[in-house]
Amino acid sequence: MTEKDFIPAVSFNILEAGNVHAEAPSNIALIKYWGKYPGQIPANPSISFTLNDCRSSTTIAYNKKDKENSGISFEFLFEGQAKPEFEPKLQTFFERIKKYLPFLENYHFKIASSNSFPHSSGIASSASAMAAMAACLMELEKRHHPGITPEYIAMKSSFLARLGSGSACRSIAGGLVVWGLHEAINGSSDLYGVPFPAAIDEAFQDYQDTILLVHSGQKQISSTLGHKLMDGHPFAQNRFEQANRHMNEMKAVLANGDLEGFVKLVELEALTLHAMMMSSSPYFMLMKPNTLAIIERIWEYRKETQVPLCFTLDAGANVHVLYPAIYKDKVLQFIKNELVVYCENEKYICDQVGTGVKIS
Ligand code: DP6
């Protein structure tokens, strides 16, 4: 599919009023997206597990405006409250996508969104939020063009979500999702995420992600700014090449059920992401002392017990602990006994691989 395939060719009737609703999960990258080109094109391919319980739930009420094609118009409530600080991001999103959803300027939208996870938790919510928005808008497109197929809806939802936040395009499908063109991954694209199309050993079917909430404060640097700092970064080119190689390695690991290889790749990716941040100009650091304390303890525990758990990090201080479901009781006991002391207010969230977006 090319960008042009997402511009509807057929005309549409303007509807009077109605509601659309979608729920979309967050995702956790195993191979990280860090660095992008104009138009939300990733500098390297990435792959993530779609999560299940950390979700955004969004309802969009649409009402026909008196004047046709009269610009983007919306109101936004987050958990029942106006959030003017989110409005510029939404405005930019609508401006970017209106070419692909030409009916948008005929409606006034009332958007109401909430998250299943505490918003002060420091968990990135832009992926689930933008995926839920995109899925709602594709439901609205379906009401204008009832003939569109589920496959097209999934692809275009991901395409639109990407224009809101890059990683959001990996929150439409479930399981393992790839975003970014890679020669060894059939159907992969810079424009949208696709379910990982090759063999996946059953060891990876039921992965758990326990998110240790280390720090909930405001981040010093947003992801968007962090991506920008990869422009002209002295290690950028090597990093992008490394991520491409890691995709090949991950493909083999997933096919062979190689848990040891998985642990090594996932942890190397997390630390490389943070190494890029620490060597940007200006440099910055999102890990906290407790992030490091947890990582060291995970390494010791893995050595002592041979349990194949590993950690990953997104753009923040929280630690995602990843492991197959058969180790759940054991790992949760370890977390309760030894890791919660490093969490803010001893808080953590138990999540697992999920099935993706839900429309209702
Ligand atoms: C570290 O998707 O939040 O989580 O495209 O600017 O919205 P924008 O960035 P965003 O970046 C996420 C970066 C990451 C790694 C990843 O999820 O792959």
Residues whose N, C-alpha, C, O or C-beta is under 5 A from the ligand:
A	BS01	DP6	A29 I31 K32 Y33 S46 G164 S165 G166 S167 A168 S223 T224 D314 A315
